[in-house]
Structure formats: C-alpha cells, structure tokens
Amino acid sequence: MIQLKEFKVLALSFPETEEHKHFENIAFKVSKKIFVTLNEQKNQACIKLSLVDQDVFAIAGKPSIYPVPNKWGKQGWTIIELDKMEYDLLTDALTTAFCTVAPKRLAEPYLKNLNNI
C-alpha cells in the first residue's frame, strides 16, 4: 500500500515537477503538462500513458492499474489504486508517465534507465 505522502514525494522527485490544484484533485505537472493527478479521497492516481504503455501496465498491475472507463481512458489516462499498488511498479508507471509528457531533455535520463530494466 502506498501512503499519500509517499506518493507526493515520489511524484515531486522528477525534475521541474510542480504541484497544483486540479478541480478536487492535485495535479503534478512538468512544463505545464499534467502527467499525474491524485485523488486523496479515493486514494487513486491517474497517469498519462501512451496506449501501448497503458496496456502493458494494465496487464502487469492487474487489478490495481486500469484505463479510465471513458473517452479519457482511450487517450491513455490510466487509474492506479494506491492501496493495492506495489512501490516498484508505481515508480515505473510514474516514470513512464513523466517521460510521456516531459520535454526530451528531462525525459532522456529516465528513458535510458527504463530501457535497461
């Protein structure tokens, strides 16, 4: 189980990431683009992935990771149930989400690490 404080520390560990209010959630942005939102009441995160990455993480993280069940899910937005999530898989998913929206200069070091996994 991932604690909310632990999740926030992890999300903010990526370079140039900022925390903002986003409706009733918290959004974590890089270069003004959201890569993850956090719904503290539901203990859920919602990350932005490519459709291929969404499929991979949904298979690896069943039943903790799944597409948002509407048109947003068809654009790669993916829910993570934090109370069922393993830390290592969450780290990989957040890193992938960050790399999905971050400028190349920020994403490149993480992409090298992901490719070595």
C-alpha positions as protocol buffer text, in pm:
chain_id: "A"
residue {
  index: 1
  type: MET
  ca { x: 0 y: 0 z: 0 }
}
residue {
  index: 2
  type: ILE
  ca { x: 130 y: 342 z: -96 }
}
residue {
  index: 3
  type: GLN
  ca { x: 77 y: 625 z: 150 }
}
residue {
  index: 4
  type: LEU
  ca { x: -36 y: 963 z: 12 }
}
residue {
  index: 5
  type: LYS
  ca { x: 269 y: 1143 z: 149 }
}
residue {
  index: 6
  type: GLU
  ca { x: 497 y: 881 z: -8 }
}
residue {
  index: 7
  type: PHE
  ca { x: 318 y: 924 z: -342 }
}
residue {
  index: 8
  type: LYS
  ca { x: 358 y: 1302 z: -336 }
}
residue {
  index: 9
  type: VAL
  ca { x: 730 y: 1276 z: -258 }
}
residue {
  index: 10
  type: LEU
  ca { x: 775 y: 1035 z: -548 }
}
residue {
  index: 11
  type: ALA
  ca { x: 575 y: 1249 z: -793 }
}
residue {
  index: 12
  type: LEU
  ca { x: 769 y: 1562 z: -696 }
}
residue {
  index: 13
  type: SER
  ca { x: 1104 y: 1384 z: -729 }
}
residue {
  index: 14
  type: PHE
  ca { x: 1103 y: 1432 z: -1107 }
}
residue {
  index: 15
  type: PRO
  ca { x: 1285 y: 1744 z: -1229 }
}
residue {
  index: 16
  type: GLU
  ca { x: 1085 y: 2064 z: -1276 }
}
residue {
  index: 17
  type: THR
  ca { x: 767 y: 1900 z: -1146 }
}
residue {
  index: 18
  type: GLU
  ca { x: 514 y: 2131 z: -982 }
}
residue {
  index: 19
  type: GLU
  ca { x: 208 y: 2056 z: -770 }
}
residue {
  index: 20
  type: HIS
  ca { x: -119 y: 2237 z: -850 }
}
residue {
  index: 21
  type: LYS
  ca { x: -486 y: 2210 z: -761 }
}
residue {
  index: 22
  type: HIS
  ca { x: -689 y: 2048 z: -1040 }
}
residue {
  index: 23
  type: PHE
  ca { x: -1061 y: 2058 z: -959 }
}
residue {
  index: 24
  type: GLU
  ca { x: -1092 y: 1840 z: -644 }
}
residue {
  index: 25
  type: ASN
  ca { x: -759 y: 1668 z: -716 }
}
residue {
  index: 26
  type: ILE
  ca { x: -391 y: 1752 z: -708 }
}
residue {
  index: 27
  type: ALA
  ca { x: -210 y: 1767 z: -1042 }
}
residue {
  index: 28
  type: PHE
  ca { x: 160 y: 1713 z: -1091 }
}
residue {
  index: 29
  type: LYS
  ca { x: 288 y: 1896 z: -1397 }
}
residue {
  index: 30
  type: VAL
  ca { x: 608 y: 1929 z: -1593 }
}
residue {
  index: 31
  type: SER
  ca { x: 635 y: 2210 z: -1849 }
}
residue {
  index: 32
  type: LYS
  ca { x: 270 y: 2297 z: -1779 }
}
residue {
  index: 33
  type: LYS
  ca { x: 157 y: 1946 z: -1880 }
}
residue {
  index: 34
  type: ILE
  ca { x: -13 y: 1710 z: -1634 }
}
residue {
  index: 35
  type: PHE
  ca { x: 145 y: 1366 z: -1606 }
}
residue {
  index: 36
  type: VAL
  ca { x: -45 y: 1252 z: -1298 }
}
residue {
  index: 37
  type: THR
  ca { x: -334 y: 1359 z: -1078 }
}
residue {
  index: 38
  type: LEU
  ca { x: -402 y: 1245 z: -723 }
}
residue {
  index: 39
  type: ASN
  ca { x: -747 y: 1197 z: -571 }
}
residue {
  index: 40
  type: GLU
  ca { x: -676 y: 1181 z: -199 }
}
residue {
  index: 41
  type: GLN
  ca { x: -1033 y: 1085 z: -103 }
}
residue {
  index: 42
  type: LYS
  ca { x: -1033 y: 778 z: -328 }
}
residue {
  index: 43
  type: ASN
  ca { x: -662 y: 701 z: -275 }
}
residue {
  index: 44
  type: GLN
  ca { x: -622 y: 692 z: -654 }
}
residue {
  index: 45
  type: ALA
  ca { x: -380 y: 839 z: -901 }
}
residue {
  index: 46
  type: CYS
  ca { x: -448 y: 893 z: -1269 }
}
residue {
  index: 47
  type: ILE
  ca { x: -147 y: 890 z: -1501 }
}
residue {
  index: 48
  type: LYS
  ca { x: -98 y: 982 z: -1867 }
}
residue {
  index: 49
  type: LEU
  ca { x: 44 y: 698 z: -2075 }
}
residue {
  index: 50
  type: SER
  ca { x: 66 y: 601 z: -2438 }
}
residue {
  index: 51
  type: LEU
  ca { x: -193 y: 338 z: -2530 }
}
residue {
  index: 52
  type: VAL
  ca { x: 82 y: 75 z: -2561 }
}
residue {
  index: 53
  type: ASP
  ca { x: 220 y: 159 z: -2215 }
}
residue {
  index: 54
  type: GLN
  ca { x: -133 y: 163 z: -2077 }
}
residue {
  index: 55
  type: ASP
  ca { x: -184 y: -195 z: -2199 }
}
residue {
  index: 56
  type: VAL
  ca { x: 149 y: -310 z: -2056 }
}
residue {
  index: 57
  type: PHE
  ca { x: 87 y: -157 z: -1712 }
}
residue {
  index: 58
  type: ALA
  ca { x: -276 y: -278 z: -1703 }
}
residue {
  index: 59
  type: ILE
  ca { x: -153 y: -634 z: -1758 }
}
residue {
  index: 60
  type: ALA
  ca { x: 137 y: -604 z: -1511 }
}
residue {
  index: 61
  type: GLY
  ca { x: -66 y: -431 z: -1243 }
}
residue {
  index: 62
  type: LYS
  ca { x: -400 y: -610 z: -1261 }
}
residue {
  index: 63
  type: PRO
  ca { x: -631 y: -524 z: -1083 }
}
residue {
  index: 64
  type: SER
  ca { x: -453 y: -213 z: -947 }
}
residue {
  index: 65
  type: ILE
  ca { x: -399 y: -36 z: -1283 }
}
residue {
  index: 66
  type: TYR
  ca { x: -666 y: 9 z: -1549 }
}
residue {
  index: 67
  type: PRO
  ca { x: -779 y: 259 z: -1814 }
}
residue {
  index: 68
  type: VAL
  ca { x: -1018 y: 534 z: -1710 }
}
residue {
  index: 69
  type: PRO
  ca { x: -1355 y: 388 z: -1819 }
}
residue {
  index: 70
  type: ASN
  ca { x: -1449 y: 664 z: -2066 }
}
residue {
  index: 71
  type: LYS
  ca { x: -1303 y: 863 z: -2355 }
}
residue {
  index: 72
  type: TRP
  ca { x: -1012 y: 977 z: -2135 }
}
residue {
  index: 73
  type: GLY
  ca { x: -903 y: 615 z: -2098 }
}
residue {
  index: 74
  type: LYS
  ca { x: -891 y: 585 z: -2476 }
}
residue {
  index: 75
  type: GLN
  ca { x: -640 y: 872 z: -2470 }
}
residue {
  index: 76
  type: GLY
  ca { x: -409 y: 690 z: -2229 }
}
residue {
  index: 77
  type: TRP
  ca { x: -533 y: 816 z: -1893 }
}
residue {
  index: 78
  type: THR
  ca { x: -492 y: 529 z: -1650 }
}
residue {
  index: 79
  type: ILE
  ca { x: -610 y: 482 z: -1291 }
}
residue {
  index: 80
  type: ILE
  ca { x: -383 y: 344 z: -1020 }
}
residue {
  index: 81
  type: GLU
  ca { x: -539 y: 214 z: -698 }
}
residue {
  index: 82
  type: LEU
  ca { x: -273 y: 318 z: -445 }
}
residue {
  index: 83
  type: ASP
  ca { x: -395 y: 89 z: -166 }
}
residue {
  index: 84
  type: LYS
  ca { x: -328 y: -215 z: -390 }
}
residue {
  index: 85
  type: MET
  ca { x: -9 y: -95 z: -558 }
}
residue {
  index: 86
  type: GLU
  ca { x: 348 y: -218 z: -517 }
}
residue {
  index: 87
  type: TYR
  ca { x: 608 y: 58 z: -484 }
}
residue {
  index: 88
  type: ASP
  ca { x: 836 y: -62 z: -766 }
}
residue {
  index: 89
  type: LEU
  ca { x: 553 y: -88 z: -1018 }
}
residue {
  index: 90
  type: LEU
  ca { x: 425 y: 255 z: -914 }
}
residue {
  index: 91
  type: THR
  ca { x: 772 y: 401 z: -963 }
}
residue {
  index: 92
  type: ASP
  ca { x: 794 y: 254 z: -1312 }
}
residue {
  index: 93
  type: ALA
  ca { x: 443 y: 377 z: -1402 }
}
residue {
  index: 94
  type: LEU
  ca { x: 508 y: 732 z: -1276 }
}
residue {
  index: 95
  type: THR
  ca { x: 843 y: 742 z: -1454 }
}
residue {
  index: 96
  type: THR
  ca { x: 676 y: 635 z: -1777 }
}
residue {
  index: 97
  type: ALA
  ca { x: 401 y: 895 z: -1732 }
}
residue {
  index: 98
  type: PHE
  ca { x: 660 y: 1165 z: -1666 }
}
residue {
  index: 99
  type: CYS
  ca { x: 852 y: 1065 z: -1981 }
}
residue {
  index: 100
  type: THR
  ca { x: 528 y: 1069 z: -2182 }
}
residue {
  index: 101
  type: VAL
  ca { x: 477 y: 1443 z: -2130 }
}
residue {
  index: 102
  type: ALA
  ca { x: 817 y: 1582 z: -2026 }
}
residue {
  index: 103
  type: PRO
  ca { x: 1046 y: 1761 z: -2270 }
}
residue {
  index: 104
  type: LYS
  ca { x: 1309 y: 1532 z: -2420 }
}
residue {
  index: 105
  type: ARG
  ca { x: 1593 y: 1692 z: -2222 }
}
residue {
  index: 106
  type: LEU
  ca { x: 1419 y: 1597 z: -1895 }
}
residue {
  index: 107
  type: ALA
  ca { x: 1291 y: 1257 z: -2004 }
}
residue {
  index: 108
  type: GLU
  ca { x: 1608 y: 1125 z: -2167 }
}
residue {
  index: 109
  type: PRO
  ca { x: 1793 y: 1011 z: -1850 }
}
residue {
  index: 110
  type: TYR
  ca { x: 1481 y: 824 z: -1730 }
}
residue {
  index: 111
  type: LEU
  ca { x: 1423 y: 663 z: -2069 }
}
residue {
  index: 112
  type: LYS
  ca { x: 1776 y: 522 z: -2059 }
}
residue {
  index: 113
  type: ASN
  ca { x: 1706 y: 370 z: -1716 }
}
residue {
  index: 114
  type: LEU
  ca { x: 1370 y: 227 z: -1826 }
}
residue {
  index: 115
  type: ASN
  ca { x: 1529 y: 67 z: -2130 }
}
residue {
  index: 116
  type: ASN
  ca { x: 1779 y: -109 z: -1904 }
}
residue {
  index: 117
  type: ILE
  ca { x: 1505 y: -279 z: -1699 }
}
